[in-house]
Amino acid sequence: MIKSNRLPNLHNLGVNLRILVIVNSLLALAALVLSKNLSEFSNTIANVYVLALPMLLLSLLLLYTTYSLLCKLNYWLGVLAILLITLFASSAGYGLISRLLIFPDLPSYPRALLFVVMVVVISLCYFDLQQRALSPAIDEARLQALQARIRPHFLFNCINAVLSIMRSQPKQAETALEDMADLFRVLMADNLELVGLAEEIALCRKYLALEKLRLEERLTIQWLIDDMPPDALIPPLVLQPLIENAVYHGIEPLATGGIITIQIYTQGKQVHIVLTNPYQPAKPRHIGNKIALNNIKERLNLHFDLEAALKSTQSNGEYQVHIILPYSTR
């Protein structure tokens, strides 16, 4: 889970794979600099890997184990703690190799630790820059959703729907106004932290209740969420924009309306979110749908890296979006 201190998620498979790529690239570069020819390069890189591999694996193991504690620190204290843990693990690995193996060209201890410091600094800079590059997607998502909320046709139709039932069904009208207020409250929040899946579902129900007021029988929602893990953490405003697209691009163009199916289930240690709505190829598609999908992909990448995926398909008069993300809880 991404925290406000911007530390990389050391429990994430994608993050650990990126660390391995960074370290191996730097080791290969160091071996290349120290070698005079290809033959010497092969011997040098083999010797470097024999020393570096135990140090790297031990460092990753300790960082994985202590990550929950690191998340409680502010960013710079977390950086310092990562550096100290890595130096400790590297020292232990260096000592193990120097005692167990006859290493003719073992680098000096200070030089080895200096290289470790360089690797840690480069890796943390990479992840910080990656997060800074993807972070605008959060603000963009909130802005897009807010703009969608204040679209004249949505706002005016909701108000008209509330006015039409204010005398005959005052309680329902009051509930609709409360739902509109709740939607704006969520959209104006920072939305930096992950939220529980149950919380996102509650927001979606409020949005759909408003759409149901104006579309009436044209809009039918099928919830298949009996196997939904309510405590699973997801980025905020992921499912709601998808449902909005389903209403705007799938239901509204159809005179008879249609059914939006929302299915959420777990499979192993993954959460699957599948949303299906009618789709007419003859109808022009709005570019807003693609923008929303790209934004959601960026935010899933920001929070879960390679452990999350989003796929969209069109077939047999239906449009389907399938999100896969790791099952994580607080």
C-alpha beads as a LAMMPS data file, in Angstrom:
LAMMPS data file: protein, C-alpha beads

330 atoms
329 bonds

1 atom types
1 bond types

-500.0 500.0 xlo xhi
-500.0 500.0 ylo yhi
-500.0 500.0 zlo zhi

Masses

1 110.0

Atoms # bond

1 1 1 0.000 0.000 0.000
2 1 1 1.253 3.460 -0.899
3 1 1 1.796 5.688 2.117
4 1 1 2.128 9.433 2.277
5 1 1 5.853 9.072 3.073
6 1 1 6.478 7.939 -0.526
7 1 1 8.565 4.904 0.406
8 1 1 8.423 2.113 -2.200
9 1 1 6.134 -0.799 -1.306
10 1 1 8.685 -3.442 -0.341
11 1 1 5.927 -6.073 -0.111
12 1 1 5.148 -5.589 -3.796
13 1 1 6.486 -8.101 -6.314
14 1 1 6.867 -5.493 -9.032
15 1 1 8.922 -3.222 -6.756
16 1 1 11.253 -6.080 -5.808
17 1 1 11.680 -7.030 -9.466
18 1 1 12.597 -3.443 -10.286
19 1 1 15.153 -3.452 -7.454
20 1 1 16.690 -6.620 -8.873
21 1 1 16.916 -5.035 -12.327
22 1 1 18.525 -1.859 -10.931
23 1 1 21.074 -3.770 -8.837
24 1 1 21.995 -6.185 -11.623
25 1 1 22.371 -3.323 -14.090
26 1 1 24.689 -1.451 -11.728
27 1 1 26.716 -4.610 -11.030
28 1 1 27.140 -5.249 -14.739
29 1 1 28.174 -1.618 -15.266
30 1 1 30.717 -1.824 -12.434
31 1 1 32.159 -5.062 -13.838
32 1 1 32.397 -3.473 -17.270
33 1 1 34.297 -0.471 -15.895
34 1 1 36.730 -2.705 -13.994
35 1 1 37.416 -4.998 -16.977
36 1 1 39.910 -4.503 -19.790
37 1 1 38.474 -7.074 -22.192
38 1 1 35.547 -9.477 -22.615
39 1 1 37.310 -12.398 -20.957
40 1 1 38.186 -10.331 -17.929
41 1 1 34.612 -8.979 -17.854
42 1 1 33.210 -12.518 -17.570
43 1 1 35.478 -13.356 -14.639
44 1 1 34.854 -10.016 -12.940
45 1 1 31.073 -10.164 -13.168
46 1 1 31.060 -13.755 -11.887
47 1 1 33.126 -12.737 -8.865
48 1 1 30.932 -9.680 -8.292
49 1 1 27.731 -11.753 -8.340
50 1 1 29.138 -14.312 -5.899
51 1 1 29.667 -11.490 -3.407
52 1 1 26.642 -9.325 -4.211
53 1 1 23.916 -11.980 -4.412
54 1 1 23.918 -12.959 -0.705
55 1 1 24.101 -9.301 0.286
56 1 1 21.176 -8.434 -1.984
57 1 1 18.937 -11.334 -0.942
58 1 1 19.571 -10.761 2.753
59 1 1 18.830 -7.045 2.346
60 1 1 15.548 -7.710 0.533
61 1 1 14.523 -10.243 3.179
62 1 1 15.138 -7.824 6.047
63 1 1 13.439 -4.943 4.237
64 1 1 10.415 -7.120 3.489
65 1 1 10.195 -8.157 7.135
66 1 1 10.498 -4.628 8.515
67 1 1 8.390 -2.817 5.899
68 1 1 5.326 -2.553 8.154
69 1 1 7.439 -0.650 10.677
70 1 1 9.070 1.496 7.993
71 1 1 5.634 2.678 6.842
72 1 1 5.085 4.320 10.232
73 1 1 8.098 6.594 9.787
74 1 1 8.187 9.833 7.852
75 1 1 9.908 9.729 4.496
76 1 1 13.440 10.776 5.480
77 1 1 13.509 8.606 8.596
78 1 1 12.303 5.750 6.417
79 1 1 15.109 6.398 3.934
80 1 1 17.662 6.410 6.753
81 1 1 16.218 3.184 8.183
82 1 1 16.337 1.481 4.762
83 1 1 19.957 2.552 4.344
84 1 1 20.950 1.260 7.801
85 1 1 19.113 -2.051 7.330
86 1 1 20.756 -2.541 3.931
87 1 1 24.203 -1.744 5.308
88 1 1 23.674 -4.195 8.170
89 1 1 22.533 -6.961 5.819
90 1 1 25.354 -6.243 3.382
91 1 1 27.919 -6.350 6.182
92 1 1 26.587 -9.716 7.298
93 1 1 26.679 -11.002 3.731
94 1 1 30.188 -9.693 3.180
95 1 1 31.392 -11.340 6.376
96 1 1 29.735 -14.642 5.425
97 1 1 31.352 -14.723 1.983
98 1 1 34.789 -13.707 3.251
99 1 1 34.756 -16.496 5.836
100 1 1 33.249 -19.326 3.763
101 1 1 34.873 -18.752 0.375
102 1 1 38.407 -18.252 -0.821
103 1 1 37.952 -15.056 -2.748
104 1 1 41.166 -13.945 -4.524
105 1 1 39.833 -10.550 -5.620
106 1 1 37.455 -9.681 -2.817
107 1 1 36.709 -5.919 -2.871
108 1 1 37.650 -4.044 0.252
109 1 1 34.953 -3.734 2.893
110 1 1 34.654 0.092 2.670
111 1 1 34.413 -0.072 -1.139
112 1 1 31.675 -2.712 -0.959
113 1 1 29.629 -0.654 1.500
114 1 1 30.117 2.484 -0.601
115 1 1 28.670 0.623 -3.579
116 1 1 25.717 -0.469 -1.401
117 1 1 25.040 3.144 -0.430
118 1 1 25.096 4.162 -4.114
119 1 1 22.643 1.387 -5.011
120 1 1 20.252 2.379 -2.224
121 1 1 20.342 6.057 -3.177
122 1 1 19.828 5.357 -6.897
123 1 1 16.980 2.934 -6.199
124 1 1 15.155 5.312 -3.848
125 1 1 15.580 8.190 -6.303
126 1 1 14.121 6.028 -9.076
127 1 1 11.035 5.069 -7.053
128 1 1 10.530 8.633 -5.850
129 1 1 10.668 9.955 -9.415
130 1 1 8.329 7.187 -10.581
131 1 1 5.779 8.095 -7.923
132 1 1 6.067 11.810 -8.670
133 1 1 5.458 11.040 -12.349
134 1 1 2.325 9.011 -11.614
135 1 1 0.948 11.047 -8.698
136 1 1 -0.784 13.662 -10.912
137 1 1 -3.129 10.853 -11.966
138 1 1 -4.771 11.101 -8.530
139 1 1 -5.593 14.787 -8.911
140 1 1 -6.596 14.191 -12.525
141 1 1 -9.022 11.453 -11.480
142 1 1 -10.670 13.707 -8.906
143 1 1 -10.915 16.568 -11.420
144 1 1 -12.421 14.318 -14.102
145 1 1 -14.940 12.893 -11.671
146 1 1 -15.825 16.350 -10.378
147 1 1 -16.275 17.657 -13.913
148 1 1 -18.506 14.684 -14.638
149 1 1 -20.560 15.418 -11.512
150 1 1 -21.192 19.008 -12.575
151 1 1 -22.030 18.184 -16.204
152 1 1 -25.181 20.229 -16.833
153 1 1 -27.217 17.261 -17.995
154 1 1 -26.357 15.258 -14.856
155 1 1 -26.813 18.086 -12.379
156 1 1 -29.999 19.508 -13.908
157 1 1 -31.575 16.103 -14.394
158 1 1 -30.822 15.140 -10.788
159 1 1 -32.325 18.383 -9.527
160 1 1 -35.403 17.929 -11.718
161 1 1 -35.761 14.349 -10.538
162 1 1 -35.612 15.494 -6.908
163 1 1 -38.161 18.268 -7.549
164 1 1 -40.522 15.822 -9.217
165 1 1 -40.718 13.642 -6.112
166 1 1 -40.322 16.298 -3.435
167 1 1 -44.047 16.475 -2.634
168 1 1 -45.023 12.896 -3.300
169 1 1 -41.913 11.256 -1.807
170 1 1 -40.192 13.809 0.454
171 1 1 -38.090 11.196 2.233
172 1 1 -36.662 9.885 -1.033
173 1 1 -35.975 13.441 -2.218
174 1 1 -34.123 14.171 1.005
175 1 1 -32.058 10.997 0.587
176 1 1 -31.178 11.976 -2.994
177 1 1 -29.925 15.385 -1.868
178 1 1 -27.835 13.706 0.847
179 1 1 -26.368 11.355 -1.785
180 1 1 -25.395 14.336 -3.948
181 1 1 -23.717 15.983 -0.948
182 1 1 -21.827 12.762 -0.141
183 1 1 -20.600 12.493 -3.732
184 1 1 -19.211 16.036 -3.686
185 1 1 -17.630 15.443 -0.274
186 1 1 -15.686 12.431 -1.556
187 1 1 -14.688 14.152 -4.778
188 1 1 -13.311 17.162 -2.927
189 1 1 -11.213 15.014 -0.558
190 1 1 -7.481 14.417 -1.090
191 1 1 -7.974 10.744 -2.084
192 1 1 -4.306 9.871 -1.550
193 1 1 -4.830 6.764 0.571
194 1 1 -6.380 3.453 -0.336
195 1 1 -9.953 2.881 0.831
196 1 1 -11.959 -0.203 1.725
197 1 1 -13.869 -1.849 -1.106
198 1 1 -17.087 -1.581 0.914
199 1 1 -16.608 2.204 1.068
200 1 1 -16.240 2.430 -2.721
201 1 1 -19.331 0.262 -3.197
202 1 1 -21.334 2.552 -0.891
203 1 1 -20.289 5.557 -3.003
204 1 1 -21.299 3.734 -6.193
205 1 1 -24.729 2.919 -4.755
206 1 1 -25.298 6.608 -3.980
207 1 1 -24.335 7.566 -7.524
208 1 1 -26.556 4.881 -9.035
209 1 1 -29.473 5.926 -6.838
210 1 1 -29.272 9.395 -8.385
211 1 1 -29.041 8.002 -11.912
212 1 1 -31.962 5.692 -11.179
213 1 1 -34.121 8.710 -10.329
214 1 1 -33.818 10.085 -13.846
215 1 1 -33.401 6.923 -15.926
216 1 1 -35.963 4.915 -13.948
217 1 1 -36.728 1.550 -15.616
218 1 1 -34.111 2.120 -18.321
219 1 1 -31.350 1.468 -15.785
220 1 1 -31.021 -1.943 -14.146
221 1 1 -28.119 -2.862 -11.873
222 1 1 -27.087 -6.445 -11.186
223 1 1 -24.788 -6.783 -8.165
224 1 1 -22.828 -10.041 -7.955
225 1 1 -20.831 -9.287 -4.823
226 1 1 -21.646 -12.110 -2.411
227 1 1 -17.981 -13.170 -2.551
228 1 1 -16.685 -9.619 -2.278
229 1 1 -14.022 -8.995 0.395
230 1 1 -15.305 -5.737 1.976
231 1 1 -11.986 -5.038 3.701
232 1 1 -9.913 -5.222 0.504
233 1 1 -8.085 -1.943 -0.185
234 1 1 -8.412 -0.204 -3.546
235 1 1 -7.600 3.284 -4.850
236 1 1 -10.589 5.624 -4.346
237 1 1 -12.727 6.562 -7.328
238 1 1 -11.846 3.469 -9.349
239 1 1 -15.163 1.652 -9.633
240 1 1 -17.427 4.712 -9.603
241 1 1 -16.010 6.295 -12.816
242 1 1 -16.337 2.920 -14.563
243 1 1 -19.994 2.708 -13.564
244 1 1 -20.495 6.276 -14.726
245 1 1 -19.003 5.397 -18.106
246 1 1 -21.299 2.376 -18.293
247 1 1 -24.310 4.633 -17.712
248 1 1 -23.147 7.444 -19.979
249 1 1 -21.809 5.362 -22.883
250 1 1 -23.832 2.170 -22.533
251 1 1 -27.283 2.884 -21.079
252 1 1 -28.128 6.448 -22.132
253 1 1 -27.746 5.871 -25.912
254 1 1 -30.273 2.989 -25.768
255 1 1 -33.955 3.888 -25.906
256 1 1 -34.843 0.773 -23.921
257 1 1 -31.913 1.062 -21.528
258 1 1 -30.090 -2.028 -20.310
259 1 1 -28.384 -3.885 -17.495
260 1 1 -25.088 -3.016 -15.840
261 1 1 -23.527 -6.046 -14.142
262 1 1 -20.999 -5.536 -11.372
263 1 1 -19.191 -8.671 -10.220
264 1 1 -16.545 -8.697 -7.483
265 1 1 -14.852 -11.823 -6.189
266 1 1 -11.569 -13.154 -4.865
267 1 1 -9.365 -15.740 -6.518
268 1 1 -6.353 -16.779 -4.518
269 1 1 -4.767 -13.608 -3.210
270 1 1 -6.307 -11.415 -5.906
271 1 1 -9.472 -9.342 -6.073
272 1 1 -11.341 -9.329 -9.383
273 1 1 -13.716 -6.505 -10.355
274 1 1 -15.697 -7.120 -13.543
275 1 1 -18.113 -4.539 -14.932
276 1 1 -20.249 -5.282 -17.986
277 1 1 -22.659 -2.977 -19.830
278 1 1 -24.426 -2.885 -23.226
279 1 1 -22.413 -1.608 -26.138
280 1 1 -23.518 -0.507 -29.604
281 1 1 -20.671 -0.215 -32.141
282 1 1 -22.880 1.954 -34.349
283 1 1 -23.008 4.600 -31.645
284 1 1 -20.014 6.996 -31.532
285 1 1 -17.849 6.419 -28.477
286 1 1 -16.882 9.379 -26.327
287 1 1 -13.182 9.881 -25.727
288 1 1 -13.871 10.399 -22.022
289 1 1 -14.232 6.649 -21.579
290 1 1 -10.669 6.000 -22.772
291 1 1 -9.287 8.845 -20.663
292 1 1 -10.910 7.409 -17.542
293 1 1 -9.500 3.934 -18.234
294 1 1 -5.996 5.301 -18.777
295 1 1 -6.212 7.264 -15.540
296 1 1 -7.327 4.210 -13.575
297 1 1 -4.460 2.184 -15.071
298 1 1 -1.975 4.826 -13.948
299 1 1 -3.333 4.869 -10.400
300 1 1 -3.361 1.074 -10.168
301 1 1 0.267 1.126 -11.293
302 1 1 1.060 3.794 -8.704
303 1 1 -0.413 1.776 -5.833
304 1 1 0.223 -1.832 -6.879
305 1 1 2.851 -1.743 -9.664
306 1 1 2.914 -5.017 -11.629
307 1 1 0.507 -6.778 -9.260
308 1 1 -2.528 -5.011 -10.734
309 1 1 -4.008 -5.059 -14.233
310 1 1 -6.921 -3.576 -16.163
311 1 1 -8.338 -5.092 -19.343
312 1 1 -11.253 -3.932 -21.480
313 1 1 -13.027 -5.939 -24.186
314 1 1 -15.907 -5.414 -26.627
315 1 1 -17.891 -8.358 -27.988
316 1 1 -21.446 -9.554 -28.586
317 1 1 -22.970 -6.159 -27.908
318 1 1 -21.250 -5.809 -24.545
319 1 1 -18.394 -3.758 -23.159
320 1 1 -16.485 -5.266 -20.236
321 1 1 -13.801 -3.913 -17.920
322 1 1 -11.866 -6.405 -15.772
323 1 1 -9.642 -5.168 -12.954
324 1 1 -7.276 -7.480 -11.066
325 1 1 -5.469 -6.256 -7.960
326 1 1 -3.811 -7.842 -4.924
327 1 1 -5.949 -8.571 -1.871
328 1 1 -4.444 -6.263 0.730
329 1 1 -5.959 -5.027 3.994
330 1 1 -5.060 -2.510 6.661

Bonds

1 1 1 2
2 1 2 3
3 1 3 4
4 1 4 5
5 1 5 6
6 1 6 7
7 1 7 8
8 1 8 9
9 1 9 10
10 1 10 11
11 1 11 12
12 1 12 13
13 1 13 14
14 1 14 15
15 1 15 16
16 1 16 17
17 1 17 18
18 1 18 19
19 1 19 20
20 1 20 21
21 1 21 22
22 1 22 23
23 1 23 24
24 1 24 25
25 1 25 26
26 1 26 27
27 1 27 28
28 1 28 29
29 1 29 30
30 1 30 31
31 1 31 32
32 1 32 33
33 1 33 34
34 1 34 35
35 1 35 36
36 1 36 37
37 1 37 38
38 1 38 39
39 1 39 40
40 1 40 41
41 1 41 42
42 1 42 43
43 1 43 44
44 1 44 45
45 1 45 46
46 1 46 47
47 1 47 48
48 1 48 49
49 1 49 50
50 1 50 51
51 1 51 52
52 1 52 53
53 1 53 54
54 1 54 55
55 1 55 56
56 1 56 57
57 1 57 58
58 1 58 59
59 1 59 60
60 1 60 61
61 1 61 62
62 1 62 63
63 1 63 64
64 1 64 65
65 1 65 66
66 1 66 67
67 1 67 68
68 1 68 69
69 1 69 70
70 1 70 71
71 1 71 72
72 1 72 73
73 1 73 74
74 1 74 75
75 1 75 76
76 1 76 77
77 1 77 78
78 1 78 79
79 1 79 80
80 1 80 81
81 1 81 82
82 1 82 83
83 1 83 84
84 1 84 85
85 1 85 86
86 1 86 87
87 1 87 88
88 1 88 89
89 1 89 90
90 1 90 91
91 1 91 92
92 1 92 93
93 1 93 94
94 1 94 95
95 1 95 96
96 1 96 97
97 1 97 98
98 1 98 99
99 1 99 100
100 1 100 101
101 1 101 102
102 1 102 103
103 1 103 104
104 1 104 105
105 1 105 106
106 1 106 107
107 1 107 108
108 1 108 109
109 1 109 110
110 1 110 111
111 1 111 112
112 1 112 113
113 1 113 114
114 1 114 115
115 1 115 116
116 1 116 117
117 1 117 118
118 1 118 119
119 1 119 120
120 1 120 121
121 1 121 122
122 1 122 123
123 1 123 124
124 1 124 125
125 1 125 126
126 1 126 127
127 1 127 128
128 1 128 129
129 1 129 130
130 1 130 131
131 1 131 132
132 1 132 133
133 1 133 134
134 1 134 135
135 1 135 136
136 1 136 137
137 1 137 138
138 1 138 139
139 1 139 140
140 1 140 141
141 1 141 142
142 1 142 143
143 1 143 144
144 1 144 145
145 1 145 146
146 1 146 147
147 1 147 148
148 1 148 149
149 1 149 150
150 1 150 151
151 1 151 152
152 1 152 153
153 1 153 154
154 1 154 155
155 1 155 156
156 1 156 157
157 1 157 158
158 1 158 159
159 1 159 160
160 1 160 161
161 1 161 162
162 1 162 163
163 1 163 164
164 1 164 165
165 1 165 166
166 1 166 167
167 1 167 168
168 1 168 169
169 1 169 170
170 1 170 171
171 1 171 172
172 1 172 173
173 1 173 174
174 1 174 175
175 1 175 176
176 1 176 177
177 1 177 178
178 1 178 179
179 1 179 180
180 1 180 181
181 1 181 182
182 1 182 183
183 1 183 184
184 1 184 185
185 1 185 186
186 1 186 187
187 1 187 188
188 1 188 189
189 1 189 190
190 1 190 191
191 1 191 192
192 1 192 193
193 1 193 194
194 1 194 195
195 1 195 196
196 1 196 197
197 1 197 198
198 1 198 199
199 1 199 200
200 1 200 201
201 1 201 202
202 1 202 203
203 1 203 204
204 1 204 205
205 1 205 206
206 1 206 207
207 1 207 208
208 1 208 209
209 1 209 210
210 1 210 211
211 1 211 212
212 1 212 213
213 1 213 214
214 1 214 215
215 1 215 216
216 1 216 217
217 1 217 218
218 1 218 219
219 1 219 220
220 1 220 221
221 1 221 222
222 1 222 223
223 1 223 224
224 1 224 225
225 1 225 226
226 1 226 227
227 1 227 228
228 1 228 229
229 1 229 230
230 1 230 231
231 1 231 232
232 1 232 233
233 1 233 234
234 1 234 235
235 1 235 236
236 1 236 237
237 1 237 238
238 1 238 239
239 1 239 240
240 1 240 241
241 1 241 242
242 1 242 243
243 1 243 244
244 1 244 245
245 1 245 246
246 1 246 247
247 1 247 248
248 1 248 249
249 1 249 250
250 1 250 251
251 1 251 252
252 1 252 253
253 1 253 254
254 1 254 255
255 1 255 256
256 1 256 257
257 1 257 258
258 1 258 259
259 1 259 260
260 1 260 261
261 1 261 262
262 1 262 263
263 1 263 264
264 1 264 265
265 1 265 266
266 1 266 267
267 1 267 268
268 1 268 269
269 1 269 270
270 1 270 271
271 1 271 272
272 1 272 273
273 1 273 274
274 1 274 275
275 1 275 276
276 1 276 277
277 1 277 278
278 1 278 279
279 1 279 280
280 1 280 281
281 1 281 282
282 1 282 283
283 1 283 284
284 1 284 285
285 1 285 286
286 1 286 287
287 1 287 288
288 1 288 289
289 1 289 290
290 1 290 291
291 1 291 292
292 1 292 293
293 1 293 294
294 1 294 295
295 1 295 296
296 1 296 297
297 1 297 298
298 1 298 299
299 1 299 300
300 1 300 301
301 1 301 302
302 1 302 303
303 1 303 304
304 1 304 305
305 1 305 306
306 1 306 307
307 1 307 308
308 1 308 309
309 1 309 310
310 1 310 311
311 1 311 312
312 1 312 313
313 1 313 314
314 1 314 315
315 1 315 316
316 1 316 317
317 1 317 318
318 1 318 319
319 1 319 320
320 1 320 321
321 1 321 322
322 1 322 323
323 1 323 324
324 1 324 325
325 1 325 326
326 1 326 327
327 1 327 328
328 1 328 329
329 1 329 330
